[in-house]
Amino acid sequence: MIVHTMTHEQMVLEARKDLPALRNKLVAPVSRLRKEHAFDPQGELVHMYPWTSPAKNNWLVVLKCTKRGMSSHTLTWYNTKDGRIAALWLTGRGLSYHISADVIEQFAAYADESETPMERLQSFFFENHSYVMQVEEPQGEHHWNVSIGAGQGMGLGQWDTTTDIVHWRSFIHLGELIPQQPGLSEAMDHERRWFDLNPGQRLELYDRARGLEVRKRGRAA
């Protein structure tokens, strides 16, 4: 079971032990979603499923079925020492994301105040399961600053290449991030917003996100 006293690397190793059982658990939901999608093959279906593993790890899985095929996104969470929710986001190619409690709470600042912490986690994952991670600048021999372009904003973090873990430390909502500039706003208005930005626009948003992060941390200090 994942507990806050583990290192992030130990957490990832523990989480990956659940993946064979999780894949088996998803066979039936994937089949149902494919059949449902067959009635409207040009549309898009997105479902979220909760699951608790035999090791007592709590998971959320987002399954998306489109005309391009089926995709799955998996997240498990745990309680930090001070009782907040942090999470691990695993990918199929080995890279993992440790999502700090700050990230989820910064996202939740724009959510319904009546939502519970668990509902906020679910909203965060459902709204941001499609993302693009981009390496921005080196921070020593084995670490790189990265940005994570997601559905509702941009994340900032650092990729540790020795463990293949991205430590996602903050979240800047789109409402804060995007200035009222017609060209940039239009580029961000659809699903593939992060893919379609040119390098100059991407750099502009990254620099802006870093500035907003610094100001937020200053206010919190």
C-alpha positions as CSV (number, residue, x, y, z in Angstrom):
1,M,0.0,0.0,0.0
2,I,1.3,3.5,-0.9
3,V,1.9,5.7,2.2
4,H,3.3,9.1,2.6
5,T,6.5,7.8,4.3
6,M,7.7,6.2,1.1
7,T,10.0,8.0,-1.4
8,H,8.3,8.9,-4.6
9,E,10.3,6.2,-6.4
10,Q,9.1,3.6,-3.9
11,M,5.5,4.9,-4.5
12,V,5.8,4.4,-8.2
13,L,7.2,0.9,-7.8
14,E,4.4,0.0,-5.5
15,A,1.8,1.4,-7.9
16,R,3.1,-0.5,-10.8
17,K,2.5,-3.8,-9.0
18,D,-1.2,-3.1,-9.4
19,L,-1.1,-2.6,-13.2
20,P,-1.6,-6.3,-14.2
21,A,-4.7,-6.6,-12.0
22,L,-5.9,-3.2,-13.2
23,R,-5.6,-4.2,-16.8
24,N,-7.7,-7.3,-16.2
25,K,-10.3,-5.2,-14.4
26,L,-10.7,-2.9,-17.4
27,V,-11.4,-5.6,-19.9
28,A,-15.2,-5.4,-19.4
29,P,-15.5,-1.6,-19.2
30,V,-13.4,-1.3,-22.4
31,S,-15.7,-3.8,-24.2
32,R,-18.8,-1.9,-23.1
33,L,-17.4,1.5,-24.1
34,R,-16.4,0.2,-27.6
35,K,-20.0,-1.2,-28.1
36,E,-21.5,2.1,-26.9
37,H,-19.2,4.1,-29.2
38,A,-20.2,2.0,-32.2
39,F,-23.6,3.7,-32.2
40,D,-21.9,7.0,-32.9
41,P,-18.4,6.3,-34.3
42,Q,-17.7,10.0,-35.1
43,G,-18.4,11.0,-31.5
44,E,-16.3,10.8,-28.3
45,L,-17.0,8.9,-25.1
46,V,-15.1,9.5,-21.9
47,H,-15.8,7.5,-18.8
48,M,-14.1,7.5,-15.4
49,Y,-13.9,4.4,-13.2
50,P,-12.8,4.0,-9.6
51,W,-11.0,0.9,-8.4
52,T,-9.3,-0.3,-5.2
53,S,-6.5,-2.8,-5.7
54,P,-5.9,-5.9,-3.5
55,A,-3.0,-3.9,-2.0
56,K,-5.6,-1.2,-0.9
57,N,-4.4,1.4,-3.3
58,N,-7.1,3.7,-4.7
59,W,-7.2,4.3,-8.4
60,L,-9.1,6.4,-11.0
61,V,-9.1,5.4,-14.6
62,V,-10.3,7.5,-17.5
63,L,-11.2,5.6,-20.7
64,K,-11.7,7.6,-23.8
65,C,-13.0,6.1,-27.0
66,T,-12.9,8.1,-30.3
67,K,-12.7,7.4,-34.0
68,R,-8.9,7.2,-33.5
69,G,-9.3,4.4,-31.0
70,M,-9.3,3.7,-27.2
71,S,-7.0,5.4,-24.7
72,S,-6.6,4.9,-21.0
73,H,-5.2,7.1,-18.2
74,T,-4.5,5.9,-14.7
75,L,-4.0,7.7,-11.4
76,T,-3.6,6.6,-7.8
77,W,-3.7,8.8,-4.8
78,Y,-2.7,8.8,-1.1
79,N,-3.0,11.1,1.9
80,T,0.0,13.3,2.8
81,K,1.3,13.6,6.3
82,D,-0.9,16.6,6.9
83,G,-4.0,14.8,5.5
84,R,-4.1,16.4,2.0
85,I,-4.5,14.4,-1.2
86,A,-1.5,13.9,-3.5
87,A,-1.3,11.6,-6.5
88,L,0.7,9.5,-8.9
89,W,0.0,9.5,-12.6
90,L,1.4,6.6,-14.5
91,T,2.0,6.4,-18.2
92,G,2.4,3.4,-20.5
93,R,5.9,4.3,-21.6
94,G,7.6,4.4,-18.2
95,L,7.4,8.1,-17.3
96,S,5.5,8.8,-14.1
97,Y,4.2,12.0,-12.5
98,H,4.0,12.8,-8.8
99,I,1.3,15.4,-8.4
100,S,1.7,17.4,-5.3
101,A,-1.3,18.3,-3.1
102,D,-0.6,22.0,-4.0
103,V,-1.4,21.2,-7.7
104,I,-4.8,19.7,-6.9
105,E,-5.7,22.5,-4.6
106,Q,-4.6,25.2,-7.1
107,F,-6.8,23.5,-9.7
108,A,-9.6,23.3,-7.2
109,A,-9.5,27.1,-6.5
110,Y,-11.6,27.4,-9.6
111,A,-13.9,24.5,-8.8
112,D,-17.3,24.3,-7.0
113,E,-16.6,25.2,-3.4
114,S,-19.1,22.5,-2.3
115,E,-16.9,19.8,-3.7
116,T,-15.2,17.4,-1.3
117,P,-11.4,16.9,-1.6
118,M,-12.1,13.6,-3.4
119,E,-14.5,15.2,-5.8
120,R,-11.8,17.9,-6.6
121,L,-9.3,15.1,-7.3
122,Q,-11.8,13.5,-9.7
123,S,-12.5,16.8,-11.4
124,F,-8.8,17.5,-11.8
125,F,-8.1,14.2,-13.4
126,F,-11.2,14.1,-15.6
127,E,-10.6,17.6,-16.9
128,N,-6.8,17.3,-17.4
129,H,-6.2,13.6,-18.4
130,S,-5.1,14.7,-21.9
131,Y,-1.8,16.6,-21.6
132,V,1.5,17.5,-23.3
133,M,4.7,17.5,-21.4
134,Q,7.5,19.7,-22.8
135,V,11.1,19.9,-21.6
136,E,12.0,23.6,-21.1
137,E,15.5,24.0,-19.6
138,P,18.1,22.0,-17.7
139,Q,18.6,22.1,-14.0
140,G,21.8,20.2,-13.4
141,E,23.0,17.0,-15.0
142,H,19.9,14.8,-14.4
143,H,17.0,17.3,-13.9
144,W,15.0,19.4,-16.4
145,N,12.3,22.0,-15.8
146,V,9.2,21.0,-17.7
147,S,5.8,22.4,-18.5
148,I,2.6,20.3,-18.7
149,G,-0.1,21.6,-21.0
150,A,-3.4,20.2,-19.8
151,G,-7.1,20.6,-20.4
152,Q,-7.6,23.4,-17.9
153,G,-4.2,25.0,-17.6
154,M,-0.5,24.6,-17.4
155,G,1.5,22.6,-14.9
156,L,5.1,23.3,-13.9
157,G,7.5,20.8,-12.5
158,Q,10.9,19.1,-12.8
159,W,11.8,15.8,-14.5
160,D,14.3,13.6,-12.7
161,T,15.8,11.5,-15.5
162,T,17.4,9.1,-12.9
163,T,14.0,7.9,-11.8
164,D,11.9,9.0,-14.8
165,I,9.6,10.8,-12.4
166,V,8.2,14.3,-13.2
167,H,7.6,16.1,-9.9
168,W,4.6,18.3,-10.8
169,R,4.6,21.1,-8.3
170,S,2.1,23.8,-9.4
171,F,-0.9,24.4,-11.6
172,I,-1.8,27.7,-13.4
173,H,-5.4,27.8,-14.6
174,L,-6.1,29.0,-18.2
175,G,-8.0,31.9,-16.8
176,E,-4.9,33.2,-15.2
177,L,-2.5,32.1,-18.0
178,I,-3.9,33.5,-21.2
179,P,-3.9,37.2,-21.8
180,Q,-6.6,38.7,-24.0
181,Q,-4.6,38.5,-27.2
182,P,-6.8,37.3,-30.2
183,G,-4.2,35.1,-31.9
184,L,-3.2,33.3,-28.7
185,S,-6.7,33.0,-27.4
186,E,-7.9,31.4,-30.6
187,A,-5.1,29.0,-30.6
188,M,-6.1,27.8,-27.1
189,D,-9.8,27.3,-27.9
190,H,-9.9,23.7,-28.9
191,E,-8.8,20.2,-27.8
192,R,-5.4,20.2,-29.4
193,R,-4.5,23.6,-28.1
194,W,-1.0,22.7,-26.9
195,F,0.0,20.9,-30.1
196,D,-1.0,23.8,-32.2
197,L,0.9,26.6,-30.4
198,N,4.0,27.8,-32.2
199,P,7.3,27.9,-30.3
200,G,7.0,31.6,-29.5
201,Q,3.5,31.2,-28.1
202,R,4.5,28.2,-26.0
203,L,7.5,30.1,-24.6
204,E,5.3,33.1,-23.8
205,L,2.9,30.9,-21.8
206,Y,5.8,29.1,-20.0
207,D,7.4,32.4,-19.0
208,R,4.0,33.8,-17.9
209,A,3.3,30.6,-15.9
210,R,6.6,30.9,-14.1
211,G,5.9,34.5,-13.2
212,L,2.5,33.6,-11.8
213,E,3.9,30.7,-9.8
214,V,6.5,33.0,-8.2
215,R,3.8,35.5,-7.2
216,K,1.5,32.8,-5.8
217,R,4.3,31.4,-3.7
218,G,5.1,34.9,-2.5
219,R,1.6,35.5,-1.3
220,A,1.5,32.1,0.4
221,A,4.7,32.8,2.3
